[in-house]
Amino acid sequence: MKERANEVTFQGNPLTLLGDAIEVGQKAPEFEVVANDLTPIKLADYAGKTLIISVVPSLDTPVCDTQTRTFNEKATDLADDVVVLTLSVDLPFAQGRWCGAAGVDRVVTLSDYKDLAFGSAYGLVIKELRLLTRAVLVVDKTGTVQYIQIVNEVTQEPDYQAALDKVSTLVTG
């Protein structure tokens, strides 16, 4: 698998991402991850929907917590055909527990713990940590990547507004 050295940092220390970098304009690669109830979920399950894919290293950390809560809050203002997914390698049970404790009910949390299928397909696996790097993607109804932000410093929040603005332009035409 391709290695992309020095793509992101964690507390200033350079890290390596595994896989090819995803690009705006390409078809979103198919993947299979696991829902909180252990049901397998594929990208194809969301065909015809606009997706915000919020990628976090672990929900049990302050920035990931903030990122997921922020998208959960913003999801109340989104059209019915927009789905917000949060992906991490946290175990599905831990994700479910976290969502219950945090009151997160508008974001779908999915786990890439089994074989990093999502992270590998999207080039978002941190080699040194076996976690997903912080990123946000927007995928349109046709399955095309329309926006991507890989946050340079993993401990920093993404640009929520840029992703939401892209969704707004896709939904309103």
C-alpha positions as protocol buffer text, in pm:
chain_id: "A"
residue {
  index: 1
  type: MET
  ca { x: 0 y: 0 z: 0 }
}
residue {
  index: 2
  type: LYS
  ca { x: 124 y: 345 z: -87 }
}
residue {
  index: 3
  type: GLU
  ca { x: 270 y: 549 z: 198 }
}
residue {
  index: 4
  type: ARG
  ca { x: 242 y: 929 z: 206 }
}
residue {
  index: 5
  type: ALA
  ca { x: 498 y: 1054 z: 459 }
}
residue {
  index: 6
  type: ASN
  ca { x: 458 y: 1385 z: 642 }
}
residue {
  index: 7
  type: GLU
  ca { x: 97 y: 1431 z: 526 }
}
residue {
  index: 8
  type: VAL
  ca { x: -31 y: 1528 z: 871 }
}
residue {
  index: 9
  type: THR
  ca { x: 108 y: 1595 z: 1215 }
}
residue {
  index: 10
  type: PHE
  ca { x: 3 y: 1498 z: 1565 }
}
residue {
  index: 11
  type: GLN
  ca { x: 115 y: 1755 z: 1821 }
}
residue {
  index: 12
  type: GLY
  ca { x: 367 y: 1874 z: 1565 }
}
residue {
  index: 13
  type: ASN
  ca { x: 513 y: 1529 z: 1495 }
}
residue {
  index: 14
  type: PRO
  ca { x: 492 y: 1416 z: 1129 }
}
residue {
  index: 15
  type: LEU
  ca { x: 284 y: 1110 z: 1045 }
}
residue {
  index: 16
  type: THR
  ca { x: 238 y: 886 z: 742 }
}
residue {
  index: 17
  type: LEU
  ca { x: -96 y: 823 z: 573 }
}
residue {
  index: 18
  type: LEU
  ca { x: -158 y: 492 z: 397 }
}
residue {
  index: 19
  type: GLY
  ca { x: -323 y: 461 z: 57 }
}
residue {
  index: 20
  type: ASP
  ca { x: -378 y: 692 z: -236 }
}
residue {
  index: 21
  type: ALA
  ca { x: -505 y: 1040 z: -161 }
}
residue {
  index: 22
  type: ILE
  ca { x: -865 y: 1090 z: -259 }
}
residue {
  index: 23
  type: GLU
  ca { x: -940 y: 1385 z: -486 }
}
residue {
  index: 24
  type: VAL
  ca { x: -1234 y: 1611 z: -558 }
}
residue {
  index: 25
  type: GLY
  ca { x: -1411 y: 1496 z: -873 }
}
residue {
  index: 26
  type: GLN
  ca { x: -1343 y: 1126 z: -836 }
}
residue {
  index: 27
  type: LYS
  ca { x: -1606 y: 865 z: -758 }
}
residue {
  index: 28
  type: ALA
  ca { x: -1614 y: 791 z: -387 }
}
residue {
  index: 29
  type: PRO
  ca { x: -1460 y: 447 z: -335 }
}
residue {
  index: 30
  type: GLU
  ca { x: -1691 y: 175 z: -206 }
}
residue {
  index: 31
  type: PHE
  ca { x: -1624 y: 51 z: 148 }
}
residue {
  index: 32
  type: GLU
  ca { x: -1778 y: -169 z: 414 }
}
residue {
  index: 33
  type: VAL
  ca { x: -1780 y: -65 z: 779 }
}
residue {
  index: 34
  type: VAL
  ca { x: -1986 y: -163 z: 1082 }
}
residue {
  index: 35
  type: ALA
  ca { x: -2284 y: 12 z: 1243 }
}
residue {
  index: 36
  type: ASN
  ca { x: -2324 y: 31 z: 1620 }
}
residue {
  index: 37
  type: ASP
  ca { x: -2543 y: -282 z: 1610 }
}
residue {
  index: 38
  type: LEU
  ca { x: -2271 y: -468 z: 1411 }
}
residue {
  index: 39
  type: THR
  ca { x: -2467 y: -448 z: 1085 }
}
residue {
  index: 40
  type: PRO
  ca { x: -2238 y: -417 z: 783 }
}
residue {
  index: 41
  type: ILE
  ca { x: -2281 y: -81 z: 610 }
}
residue {
  index: 42
  type: LYS
  ca { x: -2159 y: 10 z: 261 }
}
residue {
  index: 43
  type: LEU
  ca { x: -2134 y: 340 z: 80 }
}
residue {
  index: 44
  type: ALA
  ca { x: -2396 y: 203 z: -161 }
}
residue {
  index: 45
  type: ASP
  ca { x: -2647 y: 200 z: 128 }
}
residue {
  index: 46
  type: TYR
  ca { x: -2652 y: 581 z: 96 }
}
residue {
  index: 47
  type: ALA
  ca { x: -2700 y: 598 z: -281 }
}
residue {
  index: 48
  type: GLY
  ca { x: -2893 y: 906 z: -386 }
}
residue {
  index: 49
  type: LYS
  ca { x: -2804 y: 1096 z: -67 }
}
residue {
  index: 50
  type: THR
  ca { x: -2562 y: 1381 z: -18 }
}
residue {
  index: 51
  type: LEU
  ca { x: -2310 y: 1277 z: 247 }
}
residue {
  index: 52
  type: ILE
  ca { x: -2095 y: 1465 z: 491 }
}
residue {
  index: 53
  type: ILE
  ca { x: -1834 y: 1213 z: 600 }
}
residue {
  index: 54
  type: SER
  ca { x: -1672 y: 1330 z: 920 }
}
residue {
  index: 55
  type: VAL
  ca { x: -1360 y: 1127 z: 995 }
}
residue {
  index: 56
  type: VAL
  ca { x: -1211 y: 1122 z: 1346 }
}
residue {
  index: 57
  type: PRO
  ca { x: -935 y: 927 z: 1521 }
}
residue {
  index: 58
  type: SER
  ca { x: -1147 y: 846 z: 1831 }
}
residue {
  index: 59
  type: LEU
  ca { x: -1474 y: 978 z: 1972 }
}
residue {
  index: 60
  type: ASP
  ca { x: -1323 y: 957 z: 2321 }
}
residue {
  index: 61
  type: THR
  ca { x: -1093 y: 1253 z: 2262 }
}
residue {
  index: 62
  type: PRO
  ca { x: -1185 y: 1622 z: 2306 }
}
residue {
  index: 63
  type: VAL
  ca { x: -1149 y: 1739 z: 1944 }
}
residue {
  index: 64
  type: CYS
  ca { x: -1326 y: 1434 z: 1799 }
}
residue {
  index: 65
  type: ASP
  ca { x: -1603 y: 1482 z: 2055 }
}
residue {
  index: 66
  type: THR
  ca { x: -1637 y: 1848 z: 1952 }
}
residue {
  index: 67
  type: GLN
  ca { x: -1629 y: 1765 z: 1581 }
}
residue {
  index: 68
  type: THR
  ca { x: -1904 y: 1505 z: 1611 }
}
residue {
  index: 69
  type: ARG
  ca { x: -2123 y: 1717 z: 1839 }
}
residue {
  index: 70
  type: THR
  ca { x: -2084 y: 2014 z: 1603 }
}
residue {
  index: 71
  type: PHE
  ca { x: -2194 y: 1814 z: 1298 }
}
residue {
  index: 72
  type: ASN
  ca { x: -2481 y: 1666 z: 1503 }
}
residue {
  index: 73
  type: GLU
  ca { x: -2597 y: 2018 z: 1588 }
}
residue {
  index: 74
  type: LYS
  ca { x: -2559 y: 2141 z: 1229 }
}
residue {
  index: 75
  type: ALA
  ca { x: -2745 y: 1837 z: 1096 }
}
residue {
  index: 76
  type: THR
  ca { x: -3072 y: 1976 z: 1231 }
}
residue {
  index: 77
  type: ASP
  ca { x: -3055 y: 2247 z: 961 }
}
residue {
  index: 78
  type: LEU
  ca { x: -2974 y: 2013 z: 672 }
}
residue {
  index: 79
  type: ALA
  ca { x: -3215 y: 1884 z: 409 }
}
residue {
  index: 80
  type: ASP
  ca { x: -3369 y: 1540 z: 460 }
}
residue {
  index: 81
  type: ASP
  ca { x: -3157 y: 1391 z: 181 }
}
residue {
  index: 82
  type: VAL
  ca { x: -2830 y: 1489 z: 352 }
}
residue {
  index: 83
  type: VAL
  ca { x: -2675 y: 1233 z: 584 }
}
residue {
  index: 84
  type: VAL
  ca { x: -2387 y: 1296 z: 822 }
}
residue {
  index: 85
  type: LEU
  ca { x: -2162 y: 997 z: 886 }
}
residue {
  index: 86
  type: THR
  ca { x: -1886 y: 991 z: 1145 }
}
residue {
  index: 87
  type: LEU
  ca { x: -1622 y: 725 z: 1092 }
}
residue {
  index: 88
  type: SER
  ca { x: -1357 y: 613 z: 1339 }
}
residue {
  index: 89
  type: VAL
  ca { x: -1190 y: 288 z: 1442 }
}
residue {
  index: 90
  type: ASP
  ca { x: -1362 y: 295 z: 1781 }
}
residue {
  index: 91
  type: LEU
  ca { x: -1548 y: -28 z: 1850 }
}
residue {
  index: 92
  type: PRO
  ca { x: -1917 y: -12 z: 1754 }
}
residue {
  index: 93
  type: PHE
  ca { x: -2022 y: -64 z: 2117 }
}
residue {
  index: 94
  type: ALA
  ca { x: -1809 y: 229 z: 2231 }
}
residue {
  index: 95
  type: GLN
  ca { x: -1953 y: 448 z: 1954 }
}
residue {
  index: 96
  type: GLY
  ca { x: -2308 y: 361 z: 2061 }
}
residue {
  index: 97
  type: ARG
  ca { x: -2228 y: 430 z: 2426 }
}
residue {
  index: 98
  type: TRP
  ca { x: -2063 y: 762 z: 2337 }
}
residue {
  index: 99
  type: CYS
  ca { x: -2360 y: 872 z: 2123 }
}
residue {
  index: 100
  type: GLY
  ca { x: -2602 y: 793 z: 2406 }
}
residue {
  index: 101
  type: ALA
  ca { x: -2396 y: 984 z: 2661 }
}
residue {
  index: 102
  type: ALA
  ca { x: -2342 y: 1279 z: 2425 }
}
residue {
  index: 103
  type: GLY
  ca { x: -2701 y: 1297 z: 2303 }
}
residue {
  index: 104
  type: VAL
  ca { x: -2586 y: 1256 z: 1943 }
}
residue {
  index: 105
  type: ASP
  ca { x: -2886 y: 1144 z: 1741 }
}
residue {
  index: 106
  type: ARG
  ca { x: -2850 y: 1305 z: 1397 }
}
residue {
  index: 107
  type: VAL
  ca { x: -2507 y: 1169 z: 1305 }
}
residue {
  index: 108
  type: VAL
  ca { x: -2461 y: 806 z: 1205 }
}
residue {
  index: 109
  type: THR
  ca { x: -2147 y: 667 z: 1369 }
}
residue {
  index: 110
  type: LEU
  ca { x: -1974 y: 386 z: 1183 }
}
residue {
  index: 111
  type: SER
  ca { x: -1670 y: 181 z: 1278 }
}
residue {
  index: 112
  type: ASP
  ca { x: -1378 y: 96 z: 1051 }
}
residue {
  index: 113
  type: TYR
  ca { x: -1220 y: -127 z: 1318 }
}
residue {
  index: 114
  type: LYS
  ca { x: -1233 y: -457 z: 1130 }
}
residue {
  index: 115
  type: ASP
  ca { x: -999 y: -407 z: 837 }
}
residue {
  index: 116
  type: LEU
  ca { x: -972 y: -31 z: 783 }
}
residue {
  index: 117
  type: ALA
  ca { x: -1165 y: -69 z: 455 }
}
residue {
  index: 118
  type: PHE
  ca { x: -1283 y: 293 z: 456 }
}
residue {
  index: 119
  type: GLY
  ca { x: -952 y: 441 z: 573 }
}
residue {
  index: 120
  type: SER
  ca { x: -751 y: 241 z: 321 }
}
residue {
  index: 121
  type: ALA
  ca { x: -981 y: 322 z: 28 }
}
residue {
  index: 122
  type: TYR
  ca { x: -973 y: 693 z: 111 }
}
residue {
  index: 123
  type: GLY
  ca { x: -604 y: 717 z: 207 }
}
residue {
  index: 124
  type: LEU
  ca { x: -684 y: 825 z: 563 }
}
residue {
  index: 125
  type: VAL
  ca { x: -514 y: 560 z: 780 }
}
residue {
  index: 126
  type: ILE
  ca { x: -237 y: 691 z: 1006 }
}
residue {
  index: 127
  type: LYS
  ca { x: 33 y: 425 z: 976 }
}
residue {
  index: 128
  type: GLU
  ca { x: 200 y: 497 z: 1310 }
}
residue {
  index: 129
  type: LEU
  ca { x: -124 y: 492 z: 1513 }
}
residue {
  index: 130
  type: ARG
  ca { x: -360 y: 260 z: 1318 }
}
residue {
  index: 131
  type: LEU
  ca { x: -623 y: 530 z: 1352 }
}
residue {
  index: 132
  type: LEU
  ca { x: -803 y: 739 z: 1093 }
}
residue {
  index: 133
  type: THR
  ca { x: -677 y: 1092 z: 1044 }
}
residue {
  index: 134
  type: ARG
  ca { x: -910 y: 1387 z: 1093 }
}
residue {
  index: 135
  type: ALA
  ca { x: -1088 y: 1475 z: 770 }
}
residue {
  index: 136
  type: VAL
  ca { x: -1420 y: 1588 z: 626 }
}
residue {
  index: 137
  type: LEU
  ca { x: -1554 y: 1484 z: 287 }
}
residue {
  index: 138
  type: VAL
  ca { x: -1869 y: 1577 z: 100 }
}
residue {
  index: 139
  type: VAL
  ca { x: -2004 y: 1324 z: -149 }
}
residue {
  index: 140
  type: ASP
  ca { x: -2288 y: 1427 z: -380 }
}
residue {
  index: 141
  type: LYS
  ca { x: -2597 y: 1226 z: -475 }
}
residue {
  index: 142
  type: THR
  ca { x: -2415 y: 1070 z: -770 }
}
residue {
  index: 143
  type: GLY
  ca { x: -2136 y: 937 z: -547 }
}
residue {
  index: 144
  type: THR
  ca { x: -1876 y: 1194 z: -654 }
}
residue {
  index: 145
  type: VAL
  ca { x: -1641 y: 1354 z: -403 }
}
residue {
  index: 146
  type: GLN
  ca { x: -1713 y: 1727 z: -408 }
}
residue {
  index: 147
  type: TYR
  ca { x: -1509 y: 1843 z: -107 }
}
residue {
  index: 148
  type: ILE
  ca { x: -1228 y: 1712 z: 107 }
}
residue {
  index: 149
  type: GLN
  ca { x: -1031 y: 1856 z: 392 }
}
residue {
  index: 150
  type: ILE
  ca { x: -758 y: 1653 z: 554 }
}
residue {
  index: 151
  type: VAL
  ca { x: -678 y: 1852 z: 866 }
}
residue {
  index: 152
  type: ASN
  ca { x: -303 y: 1912 z: 869 }
}
residue {
  index: 153
  type: GLU
  ca { x: -268 y: 1895 z: 1249 }
}
residue {
  index: 154
  type: VAL
  ca { x: -475 y: 1603 z: 1381 }
}
residue {
  index: 155
  type: THR
  ca { x: -541 y: 1782 z: 1711 }
}
residue {
  index: 156
  type: GLN
  ca { x: -720 y: 2072 z: 1537 }
}
residue {
  index: 157
  type: GLU
  ca { x: -1083 y: 2100 z: 1429 }
}
residue {
  index: 158
  type: PRO
  ca { x: -1186 y: 2099 z: 1063 }
}
residue {
  index: 159
  type: ASP
  ca { x: -1343 y: 2389 z: 876 }
}
residue {
  index: 160
  type: TYR
  ca { x: -1707 y: 2301 z: 942 }
}
residue {
  index: 161
  type: GLN
  ca { x: -1845 y: 2596 z: 748 }
}
residue {
  index: 162
  type: ALA
  ca { x: -1658 y: 2513 z: 427 }
}
residue {
  index: 163
  type: ALA
  ca { x: -1810 y: 2162 z: 424 }
}
residue {
  index: 164
  type: LEU
  ca { x: -2157 y: 2294 z: 508 }
}
residue {
  index: 165
  type: ASP
  ca { x: -2130 y: 2560 z: 237 }
}
residue {
  index: 166
  type: LYS
  ca { x: -2042 y: 2291 z: -18 }
}
residue {
  index: 167
  type: VAL
  ca { x: -2344 y: 2086 z: 90 }
}
residue {
  index: 168
  type: SER
  ca { x: -2564 y: 2394 z: 61 }
}
residue {
  index: 169
  type: THR
  ca { x: -2453 y: 2455 z: -299 }
}
residue {
  index: 170
  type: LEU
  ca { x: -2516 y: 2091 z: -388 }
}
residue {
  index: 171
  type: VAL
  ca { x: -2862 y: 2080 z: -233 }
}
residue {
  index: 172
  type: THR
  ca { x: -2985 y: 2414 z: -366 }
}
residue {
  index: 173
  type: GLY
  ca { x: -2825 y: 2368 z: -705 }
}
